[in-house]
């Protein structure tokens, strides 16, 4: 079993370039101790909630096919939290992840996953015979002492354990106390120098999202994966304080930055069409996931469009017959949504809009370019792994002086200004009730946007860390005034 216990205490003192090293330390140490063929990856803030979880995963990893070997490299479980209704994760895991599982397999999401050790050691599907053992040609390539030393380091015991793992053997006769000194040696960060750890072996570096980077590398080698979505959550975790929207902003900032990094590195689904074993539909699915951060551009435009139409006295939707058709189609869709997913959908869109429109994704390309041109710094990109607390205000949105809260405040102020202008009758009555101008529909759209940004609206009236800072409000108000003047003056 491999966990990330202790990693978070070191992350604050290390650069992002070495933030994943602790994972490799545990893999190497466990290779010396037991060399078990399968590893369980669980975050330190999560625990096993289903006693049958190991048996379920092993049934998939150990099953034999009649025509070929088992190509399943890992089994992924969804991430659930007992202290939050994470509807955004429900949508992601219950729909997107299941769709991935129907192609080449689900994406490794960083926790709640059973890995095959020899796959993490760089083994490909083409390197195996029909019985699952390494082919004679590849066996010489993998088990050569010089090759093992170059890839896995100078430790003889590590090289021996790797050779055993590739041949599906274990270190069952090892006396653990005899390997303490060796374990300390391979558990050091310096051991990875001049080796393939983090490059082609184990969890891969070169991205803050090492999970998806590793996932696409495994699938590119021809392996598949499985996804288990049990009725009872297999793993449960505790979310850090700050409100669900704030948590989503921090997490999605990290995800979006890492995914854009993977999109442009050597494991990108845009390259290697003929050399990789990544299936075409799986490649398209990865591209969809890696580019979701760019949604901030249209999301911001859609959030400001109703206010612009209301201030500019123009129609948001077409008039006449086209309007009737549009209203009918939209009404049918809304009724279906209300019947099936109204609570879930509203919560998901509510969190997504706050995250996407807060320029998180605008900052991601800049962060990516900055990290390529300068040493990696850990500030602002890491996860906040604070422990759970019994604070009665734990569900409230917390604000600080970060620039990420500026766009949401700006959007709320613009839409409030548009609604106020509509209510006090700044527009001519003939334009309101005559054809061609803005109507009650645009005002309702502005109200909907404000409702979706409800934490920012509440932040205008809260105090302390739960209220929007004066500096953020001043900047947002200045931008809102410019937007209103520009919209009315057109």
For each residue, the residues with C-beta under 8 A, 3 or more apart:
1: 39 40 42
2: 23 26 27 30 39 40 41 42
3: 26 41 42 43 44
4: 7 8 22 23 41 42 43 44 111
5: 44
6: 9 10 22 44
7: 4 10 11 19 22 23 44
8: 4 11 12 44 383 385
9: 6 12
10: 6 7 13 14 22
11: 7 8 14 19 378 382 383 385
12: 8 9 378 382
13: 10
14: 10 11 18 19 21 378
15: 18 19 375 376 377 378
16: 19 208 371 376 377 378 381 382
17: 205 375 376
18: 14 15 21 189
19: 7 11 14 15 16 208 378 382
20: 23 24 198 203 205 210
21: 14 18 24 25 189 192 198
22: 4 6 7 10 25 26
23: 2 4 7 20 26 27 202 203 210
24: 20 21 27 28 192 197 198 202 203
25: 21 22 28 29 186 187 188 189
26: 2 3 22 23 29 30
27: 2 23 24 30 31 39 117 120 202
28: 24 25 31 32 158 186 187 191
29: 25 26 32 33 183 186 187
30: 2 26 27 33 34 35 36 39
31: 27 28 34 35 117 158 161 162 165 171
32: 28 29 35 157 158 161 171 174 179 182 183 186
33: 29 30 171 174 176 179 183
34: 30 31 170 171 174
35: 30 31 32 117 161 164 165 169 170 171 174
36: 30 39 117 170
37: 116 117 118 165 168 170
38: 57 58 61 114 115 116 117
39: 1 2 27 30 36 114 115 117 120
40: 1 2 54 113 114 115
41: 2 3 4 110 111 112 113 114 115
42: 1 2 3 4 46 47 48 111 112 235
43: 3 4 46 110 111 237
44: 3 4 5 6 7 8 385
45: 237 238 385 387
46: 42 43 79 111 112 235 236 237 238
47: 42 235 236 237
48: 42 51 53 234 235
49: 80 232 233 234 235 236
50: 53 230 232 233 234 235
51: 48
52: 55 56
53: 48 50 56 57 77 230 234 235
54: 40 57 58 114
55: 52 58 59
56: 52 53 59 60 75 228 230 234
57: 38 53 54 60 61 75 77 114 228
58: 38 54 55 61 62 114
59: 55 56 62 63
60: 56 57 63 72 75 226 228
61: 38 57 58 70 72 75 114 116
62: 58 59 70
63: 59 60 70
64: 69 70
65: 68 69 70
66:
67:
68: 65 71 130
69: 64 65 128 130 131 132
70: 61 62 63 64 65 132
71: 68 125 222 223 224
72: 60 61 75 105 116 223 224 225 226
73: 105 115 116 119 218 223 224 225
74: 108 113 114 115 116 119 218 225 226
75: 56 57 60 61 72 113 114 225 226 227 228
76: 97 106 107 108 109 112 113 225 226 227 228
77: 53 57 112 113 227 228 229 230 234 235
78: 89 93 94 97 112 229 233 234 235
79: 46 89 93 109 111 112 235 237
80: 49 86 89 233 234 235 236 237
81: 84 86 89 236 237 238 239
82: 236 237 238
83: 238 239 388 394
84: 81 239 244 247
85: 244 347
86: 80 81 89 90 239 244
87: 90 91 343 344 347 348 351
88: 91 92 248 347 348 351 352
89: 78 79 80 81 86 92 93
90: 86 87 93 94 344 348
91: 87 88 94 95 96 344 348
92: 88 89 95 96 97
93: 78 79 89 90 96 97 98 229
94: 78 90 91 97 98 229
95: 91 92 98 99
96: 91 92 93 99 100 289
97: 76 78 92 93 94 100 101 106 107 109 227 229
98: 93 94 95 101 102 106 227 229
99: 95 96 102 103 285
100: 96 97 103 104 105 106 107 227 282 285
101: 97 98 105 106 225 226 227
102: 98 99
103: 99 100 279 281 282 285
104: 100 219 224 225 278 279 281 282
105: 72 73 100 101 219 223 224 225 226 227 282
106: 76 97 98 100 101 109 225 226 227
107: 76 97 100 211 212 215 225 286 289
108: 74 76 113 211 212 214 215 218 225
109: 76 79 97 106 112 113 211
110: 41 43 113 210 211
111: 4 41 42 43 46 79 235 237
112: 41 42 46 76 77 78 79 109 234 235
113: 40 41 74 75 76 77 108 109 110
114: 38 39 40 41 54 57 58 61 74 75
115: 38 39 40 41 73 74 119 120
116: 37 38 61 72 73 74 119 120
117: 27 31 35 36 37 38 39 120 121 165
118: 37 121 123 165 166 168
119: 73 74 115 116 123 218 221 223
120: 27 39 115 116 117 201 202 203
121: 117 118 152 162 165 166 201 202
122: 151 196 200 201
123: 118 119 127 128 134 142 166 221
124: 127 128 221 222 223 277
125: 71 128 221 222 223 277
126: 138 222 277
127: 123 124 134 135 138 142
128: 69 123 124 125 132 133 134 135 138
129: 132 133 134 135
130: 68 69
131: 69
132: 69 70 128 129 168
133: 128 129 139 167 168
134: 123 127 128 129 138 139 142 143 166 167
135: 127 128 129 138 139
136: 139 140
137: 140 141
138: 126 127 128 134 135 141 142
139: 133 134 135 136 142 143 166 167
140: 136 137 143 144
141: 137 138 144 147
142: 123 127 134 138 139 147 148 163 166
143: 134 139 140 147 148 163 166 167
144: 140 141 147 148
145: 148 149 159
146: 149 150
147: 141 142 143 144 150 151
148: 142 143 144 145 151 152 159 162 163
149: 145 146 152 153 154 159
150: 146 147 195 196
151: 122 147 148 195 196 200 201
152: 121 148 149 155 158 159 162 195 196 197 201
153: 149 158 159 186 191 192 195 197
154: 149
155: 152 158 159 182 185 186 191
156: 159 160
157: 32 160 161 179 182 186
158: 28 31 32 152 153 155 161 162 182 186
159: 145 148 149 152 153 155 156 162 163
160: 156 157 163 164
161: 31 32 35 157 158 164 165 171
162: 31 121 148 152 158 159 165 166
163: 142 143 148 159 160 166 167
164: 35 160 161 167 169 170 171
165: 31 35 37 117 118 121 161 162 168 169
166: 118 121 123 134 139 142 143 162 163
167: 133 134 139 143 163 164
168: 37 118 132 133 165
169: 35 164 165
170: 34 35 36 37 164
171: 31 32 33 34 35 161 164 174
172:
173:
174: 32 33 34 35 171 178 179
175: 178 179
176: 33 179 180
177: 180
178: 174 175
179: 32 33 157 174 175 176 182 183
180: 176 177 183 184
181: 184 185
182: 32 155 157 158 179 185 186
183: 29 32 33 179 180 186 187
184: 180 181 187 188
185: 155 181 182 188 191
186: 25 28 29 32 153 155 157 158 182 183 191
187: 25 28 29 183 184 191
188: 25 184 185 191
189: 18 21 25 192
190: 193
191: 28 153 155 185 186 187 188 195 197
192: 21 24 153 189 195 197 198
193: 190
194:
195: 150 151 152 153 191 192 201
196: 122 150 151 152 199 200 201
197: 24 152 153 191 192 201 202
198: 20 21 24 192 201 202 203 204 205 206
199: 196 204 205
200: 122 151 196 204 217
201: 120 121 122 151 152 195 196 197 198
202: 23 24 27 120 121 197 198 214
203: 20 23 24 120 198 210 211 214
204: 198 199 200 207 210 213 214 217 267
205: 17 20 198 199 210 213
206: 198 213 261 265 266
207: 204 210 212 213 258 261 262 265
208: 16 19 254 257 258 261 381
209: 212 213 254 255 257 258 259 261 262
210: 20 23 110 203 204 205 207 213 214 258
211: 107 108 109 110 203 214 215
212: 107 108 207 209 215 216 258 259 262 289 290
213: 204 205 206 207 209 210 216 217 258 261 262 265 267
214: 108 202 203 204 210 211 217 218
215: 107 108 211 212 218 219 225
216: 212 213 219 220 262 267 269 278 286
217: 200 204 213 214 220 221 267
218: 73 74 108 119 214 215 221 223 225
219: 104 105 215 216 222 223 224 225 277 278 282
220: 216 217 267 272 276 277 278
221: 119 123 124 125 217 218 277
222: 71 124 125 126 219 277
223: 71 72 73 105 119 124 125 218 219
224: 71 72 73 104 105 219
225: 72 73 74 75 76 101 104 105 106 107 108 215 218 219
226: 60 72 74 75 76 101 105 106
227: 75 76 77 97 98 100 101 105 106
228: 56 57 60 75 76 77 234
229: 77 78 93 94 97 98
230: 50 53 56 77 233 234
231:
232: 49 50
233: 49 50 78 80 230 236
234: 48 49 50 53 56 77 78 80 112 228 230
235: 42 46 47 48 49 50 53 77 78 79 80 111 112
236: 46 47 49 80 81 82 233
237: 43 45 46 47 79 80 81 82 111
238: 45 46 81 82 83 387 388
239: 81 83 84 86 244 247 388
240: 247 383 384 385 386 387 388
241: 386 388 389 391 394 398
242: 246 247 250 384 397 398
243: 246 247 394 395 396 397 398 455
244: 84 85 86 239 247 248 351 395
245: 248 249 350 351 354 355 397 455
246: 242 243 249 250 397 398
247: 84 239 240 242 243 244 250 251
248: 88 244 245 251 252 351 352 354 355
249: 245 246 252 253 354 355 358 360 404
250: 242 246 247 253 254 383 384
251: 247 248 254 255 383
252: 248 249 255 256 293 355 360
253: 249 250 256 257 355 360 363 364 381 404
254: 208 209 250 251 257 258 381 382 383
255: 209 251 252 258 259 293
256: 252 253 259 260 292 293 360 361 364
257: 208 209 253 254 260 261 293 364 367 368 381
258: 207 208 209 210 212 213 254 255 261 262
259: 209 212 255 256 262 263 289 290 291 292 293
260: 256 257 263 264 290 293 364 365 368
261: 206 207 208 209 213 257 258 264 265 368 371
262: 207 209 212 213 216 258 259 265 267 268 290
263: 259 260 268 269 270 287 290 291
264: 260 261 268 368
265: 206 207 213 261 262 268
266: 206 271
267: 204 213 216 217 220 262
268: 262 263 264 265 271 272 290
269: 216 263 278 283 284 286 287 290
270: 263 287
271: 266 268
272: 220 268 275 276 278
273: 276 283
274:
275: 272
276: 220 272 273
277: 124 125 126 219 220 221 222
278: 104 216 219 220 269 272 282 283 286
279: 103 104 282 283
280: 283 284
281: 103 104 284 285
282: 100 103 104 105 219 278 279 285 286
283: 269 273 278 279 280 286 287
284: 269 280 281 287 288
285: 99 100 103 281 282 288 289
286: 107 216 269 278 282 283 289 290
287: 263 269 270 283 284 290 291
288: 284 285 291 292
289: 96 107 212 259 285 286 292
290: 212 259 260 262 263 268 269 286 287
291: 259 263 287 288 294
292: 256 259 288 289 295
293: 252 255 256 257 259 260 296 360 361 364
294: 291 297 361
295: 292 298 299 356 361
296: 293 299 300 356 357 358 359 360 361 362
297: 294 300 301 361 362
298: 295 301 302
299: 295 296 302 303 352 353 356 357
300: 296 297 303 304 356 357 359 407 411
301: 297 298 304 305
302: 298 299 305
303: 299 300 353 357 411 415 449 453
304: 300 301 307 308 411 414 483
305: 301 302 308 309 316
306: 309 310 316 415 418 442 445 446 448 449
307: 304 310 311 414 415 417 418 446 449 483 487
308: 304 305 311 312 314 418 483 487
309: 305 306 312 313 314 315 316 438 442
310: 306 307 313 418 419 421 422 438 442 443 446
311: 307 308 417 418 421 484 487 488
312: 308 309 438 487 488 490
313: 309 310 427 428 431 437 438
314: 308 309 437 438
315: 309 318 319 436 437 438 439 442
316: 305 306 309 438 441 442 445
317: 323 326 327 441
318: 315 322 323 326
319: 315 322 323 435 436
320: 323 324
321: 324 325
322: 318 319 325 326
323: 317 318 319 320 326 327
324: 320 321 327 328
325: 321 322 328 329
326: 317 318 322 323 329 330
327: 317 323 324 330 331
328: 324 325 331 332
329: 325 326 332 333
330: 326 327 333 334
331: 327 328 334 335
332: 328 329 335 336
333: 329 330 336 337
334: 330 331 337 338
335: 331 332 338 339
336: 332 333 339 340
337: 333 334 340 341 342 345
338: 334 335 342
339: 335 336 342
340: 336 337
341: 337 344 345
342: 337 338 339 345 346
343: 87 346 347
344: 87 90 91 341 347 348
345: 337 341 342 348 349
346: 342 343 349 350
347: 85 87 88 343 344 350 351
348: 87 88 90 91 344 345 351 352
349: 345 346 352 353 452
350: 245 346 347 353 354 452 454
351: 87 88 244 245 248 347 348 354 355
352: 88 248 299 348 349 355 356
353: 299 303 349 350 356 357 452 453
354: 245 248 249 350 351 357 358 408 452 453 455 456
355: 245 248 249 252 253 351 352 358 360
356: 295 296 299 300 352 353 360 361
357: 296 299 300 303 353 354 407 408 411
358: 249 296 354 355 404 405 406 407 408
359: 296 300 362 363 403 404 406 407
360: 249 252 253 256 293 296 355 356 363 364 404
361: 256 293 294 295 296 297 356 364 365
362: 296 297 359 365 366
363: 253 359 360 366 367 403 404
364: 253 256 257 260 293 360 361 367 368
365: 260 361 362 368 369
366: 362 363 369 370
367: 257 363 364 370 371 381
368: 257 260 261 264 364 365 371 372
369: 365 366 372 373
370: 366 367 373 374
371: 16 261 367 368 374 376
372: 368 369
373: 369 370
374: 370 371 377
375: 15 17
376: 15 16 17 371
377: 15 16 374 380 381
378: 11 12 14 15 16 19 381 382
379: 382
380: 377
381: 16 208 253 254 257 367 377 378
382: 11 12 16 19 254 378 379
383: 8 11 240 250 251 254
384: 240 242 250
385: 8 11 44 45 240
386: 240 241 389
387: 45 238 240
388: 83 238 239 240 241
389: 241 386 394
390: 394
391: 241 394
392:
393: 396 466
394: 83 241 243 389 390 391
395: 243 244
396: 243 393 462 466
397: 242 243 245 246 455 456 458 459 466
398: 241 242 243 246 465 466
399: 405 459 465 466 467 468 469 472
400: 405 465 469
401: 469 471 472
402: 405
403: 359 363 406
404: 249 253 358 359 360 363 407
405: 358 399 400 402 408 409 456 468 469 472
406: 358 359 403 409 410 472 475 476 479
407: 300 357 358 359 404 410 411
408: 354 357 358 405 411 412 453 455 456
409: 405 406 412 413 456 459 460 468 472 473 476
410: 406 407 413 414 476 479 480 483
411: 300 303 304 357 407 408 414 415 449 453 456
412: 408 409 415 416 450 453 456 457 460
413: 409 410 416 417 476 477 480
414: 304 307 410 411 417 418 480 483 484
415: 303 306 307 411 412 418 419 446 447 449 450 453
416: 412 413 419 420 450 457
417: 307 311 413 414 420 421 480 484
418: 306 307 308 310 311 414 415 421 422 442 443 446 484
419: 310 415 416 422 423 443 446 447 450
420: 416 417 423 424
421: 310 311 417 418 424 426 427
422: 310 418 419 425 426 427 438 442 443 446
423: 419 420
424: 420 421
425: 422 429
426: 421 422
427: 313 421 422 431 432 437 438
428: 313 431 432
429: 425 432 433
430: 433 434
431: 313 427 428 434 436 437 438
432: 427 428 429 437 438 439
433: 429 430 439
434: 430 431 437
435: 319
436: 315 319 431
437: 313 314 315 427 431 432 434
438: 309 310 312 313 314 315 316 422 427 431 432 442 443
439: 315 432 433 442 443
440: 443 444
441: 316 317 444 445
442: 306 309 310 315 316 418 422 438 439 445 446
443: 310 418 419 422 438 439 440 446 447
444: 440 441 447 448
445: 306 316 441 442 448 449
446: 306 307 310 415 418 419 422 442 443 449 450
447: 415 419 443 444 450 451
448: 306 444 445 451 452
449: 303 306 307 411 415 445 446 452 453
450: 412 415 416 419 446 447 453 454 457
451: 447 448 454
452: 349 350 353 354 448 449
453: 303 353 354 408 411 412 415 449 450 456 457
454: 350 450 451 457 458
455: 243 245 354 397 408 458 459
456: 354 397 405 408 409 411 412 453 459 460 468
457: 412 416 450 453 454 460 461
458: 397 454 455 461 462 466
459: 397 399 409 455 456 462 466 467 468
460: 409 412 456 457 467 468 473
461: 457 458 467
462: 396 458 459 466 467 468
463: 466 467
464: 467
465: 398 399 400
466: 393 396 397 398 399 458 459 462 463
467: 399 459 460 461 462 463 464
468: 399 405 409 456 459 460 462 472 473 476
469: 399 400 401 405 472 473
470: 473 474
471: 401 474 475
472: 399 401 405 406 409 468 469 475 476
473: 409 460 468 469 470 476 477
474: 470 471 477 478
475: 406 471 472 478 479
476: 406 409 410 413 468 472 473 479 480
477: 413 473 474 480 481
478: 474 475 481 482
479: 406 410 475 476 482 483
480: 410 413 414 417 476 477 483 484
481: 477 478 484 485
482: 478 479 485 486
483: 304 307 308 410 414 479 480 486 487
484: 311 414 417 418 480 481 487 488
485: 481 482 488 489
486: 482 483 489 490
487: 307 308 311 312 483 484 490
488: 311 312 484 485
489: 485 486
490: 312 486 487
